[in-house]
Amino acid sequence: MKTLVNRQFDFMGKRRIAFALSGLMILASIVSLLFQQLNLGLDFTGGTLVEVRYAVAPSLDAVRQTLEGSGFRDVSVQTFGASTEVLIRLQQAFDPEVGDRVVSLLREGGDRVELVRAEFVGAQVGEQLRDRSGLGLLVALGIVMLYVAFRFQYKFAIGALLALMHDVIIVVGVFSLFQLDFDLTVLAALLAVIGYSLNDTIVVYDRIRETIRKSRIDDMPAIFNEAINLTLSRTLATSGTTLLVLMALLVLGGDMIHYFSIALILGVVVGTFSSIYVAAALLIAVKLQREDLIPPPKEASEEEEQLP
């Protein structure tokens, strides 16, 4: 009997521990989402937007610290076009005098600051964005399931869909648990996480299918271990280089993409984990067999058997 070679790590032997860990993370995420909910940003809740113009490009961190030190909450500061144009978002009810108050506070440091505009951002726009973004996530997951079912087999589609839902729930749960700002950039990161995790899952699935067809044994955990180990170097190289870029964005990217970078970092880590211990291991739970990919040979007809 032919045996599989090059097995280095027994991933499938630890799948029950991984399932328990995933279940715990998902449970914590759902509980946090139900009782603590998300800390929605200005894009979803509405609030006040103030645009100011500096004579010399300021430090965005200093601007934010000045406003937070004066009692403003949930302050978001970013450049708007030129480096001297600063856009300030405040998650609070609109006050006609808020623009003048902000400019007065910023001028106390000796900077030359001019008010460009101060306006209210309505929550109705945020509700529309929230509904459409949620619909977009559902459509993306549905298309993914159809694609995987068409390219592989419906049992693969079940594993891929649950893995993607696993990744999204945990990333959103972390934002809820630690009350990190959830805005449109984070939502964009979630869509990117779906794409990244799906790509990693497809690579693993493709190697699993190939290994099943080439092997002569029916030990699915052993076949899966072989396939995962064959893709491990590629997975680690891709995840590692992606994380290096995301860490640079987190440190150097500024306030505008801070939470975007955090969401993607979480998504890459969780997505790499799920492509092995959720997407692949679930194929054992749904009882994937060789016959699902390789139909048994047809029996010869009686006439063919009678031929010399």
Residue pairs with C-beta under 8 A, 6 or more apart in sequence:
1 216
1 217
2 215
2 216
2 217
3 217
4 211
4 215
4 217
4 222
4 223
4 225
4 226
5 226
6 226
6 229
6 230
7 222
7 225
7 226
7 229
8 229
8 232
9 225
9 228
9 229
9 232
10 225
11 224
11 225
11 228
11 229
11 276
11 277
11 280
11 281
12 221
12 222
12 224
12 225
12 280
12 281
12 284
13 221
13 225
14 277
15 277
15 281
15 284
18 273
18 276
18 277
18 278
18 281
19 277
19 281
22 166
22 273
22 274
22 277
22 278
25 170
25 173
26 166
26 169
26 170
26 173
28 173
28 177
29 169
29 170
29 172
29 173
29 174
29 176
29 177
30 169
30 173
32 173
32 176
32 177
33 172
33 173
33 176
36 176
36 177
36 179
37 176
38 172
38 175
38 176
38 182
39 175
39 176
39 179
39 180
39 181
39 182
40 126
40 130
40 182
40 183
41 74
41 76
41 89
41 91
41 181
41 182
41 183
41 184
41 186
42 49
42 74
42 76
42 89
42 90
42 91
42 121
42 126
42 183
43 126
43 129
43 183
43 184
44 123
44 126
44 127
44 129
44 130
44 182
44 183
45 91
45 123
45 126
46 120
46 121
46 122
46 123
46 124
46 125
46 126
47 74
47 89
47 90
47 91
47 92
47 93
47 94
47 120
47 121
48 89
48 90
48 92
48 93
48 94
48 95
48 98
48 118
48 119
48 120
48 121
49 87
49 88
49 89
49 90
49 117
49 118
49 119
49 120
49 121
50 87
50 88
50 89
50 90
50 98
50 99
50 102
50 115
50 117
50 118
51 80
51 85
51 86
51 87
51 88
51 115
51 116
51 117
51 118
52 85
52 86
52 88
52 102
52 103
52 106
52 113
52 114
52 115
52 116
53 84
53 85
53 86
53 113
53 114
53 116
54 84
54 85
54 86
54 111
54 112
54 113
54 114
55 84
55 111
55 112
55 113
56 84
56 111
56 112
57 79
57 83
57 84
58 84
58 86
58 106
58 111
60 77
60 78
60 79
60 86
60 254
60 255
61 255
62 109
63 77
63 86
63 88
63 106
64 75
64 76
64 77
64 255
66 105
66 106
66 108
66 109
67 75
67 77
67 88
67 90
67 102
67 105
68 75
70 105
72 90
72 92
72 102
73 90
73 91
73 92
74 89
74 90
74 91
74 92
74 181
75 88
75 89
75 90
76 88
76 89
76 181
76 183
76 255
77 86
77 87
77 88
77 89
77 255
78 86
78 87
78 254
78 255
78 256
79 85
79 86
79 87
79 256
80 86
80 87
85 116
88 102
89 121
90 98
94 119
94 120
95 101
96 118
98 118
99 115
99 117
99 118
100 115
102 115
102 118
103 113
103 114
103 115
106 113
107 113
129 184
133 184
133 187
136 191
137 168
137 190
137 191
137 194
140 191
140 194
141 161
141 164
141 165
141 194
144 160
144 161
144 164
144 194
144 198
145 157
145 160
145 161
146 157
148 156
148 157
148 160
148 161
148 202
148 205
149 156
149 157
151 202
152 205
152 209
153 288
153 292
153 293
155 283
155 286
155 287
155 288
155 292
156 205
156 283
156 288
158 282
158 286
159 201
159 205
159 278
159 279
159 280
159 282
159 283
159 286
160 198
160 201
160 202
160 205
160 279
162 278
162 279
162 282
163 197
163 201
163 274
163 275
163 278
163 279
163 282
164 194
164 197
164 198
164 201
166 270
166 274
166 278
167 193
167 194
167 197
167 267
167 270
167 271
167 274
168 190
168 193
168 194
170 266
170 270
171 189
171 190
171 193
171 263
171 266
171 267
171 270
172 182
172 190
174 180
174 266
175 182
175 186
175 259
175 263
176 182
180 186
180 259
180 262
181 259
182 259
183 259
185 256
185 257
185 259
185 260
185 263
186 259
186 260
186 263
188 260
189 259
189 260
189 261
189 263
189 264
189 267
190 263
190 267
192 264
192 267
193 263
193 264
193 266
193 267
193 268
193 270
193 271
196 242
196 264
196 267
196 268
196 271
197 267
197 270
197 271
197 274
197 275
200 235
200 238
200 239
200 271
200 272
200 275
201 274
201 275
201 279
203 231
203 234
203 235
203 275
204 227
204 228
204 231
204 235
204 275
204 276
204 279
204 280
205 279
205 280
207 227
207 228
207 230
207 231
208 223
208 224
208 227
208 228
208 280
208 283
209 293
210 227
211 223
211 226
211 227
211 230
212 223
212 290
212 293
212 294
213 293
213 294
215 223
215 226
217 223
218 289
218 290
220 283
220 284
220 288
220 289
221 284
224 280
224 281
224 283
224 284
227 280
228 276
228 280
235 272
235 275
235 276
239 268
239 269
239 272
242 268
243 265
243 268
243 269
246 261
246 264
246 265
246 268
247 261
247 265
249 257
249 260
249 261
250 258
250 261
250 262
250 265
253 260
253 261
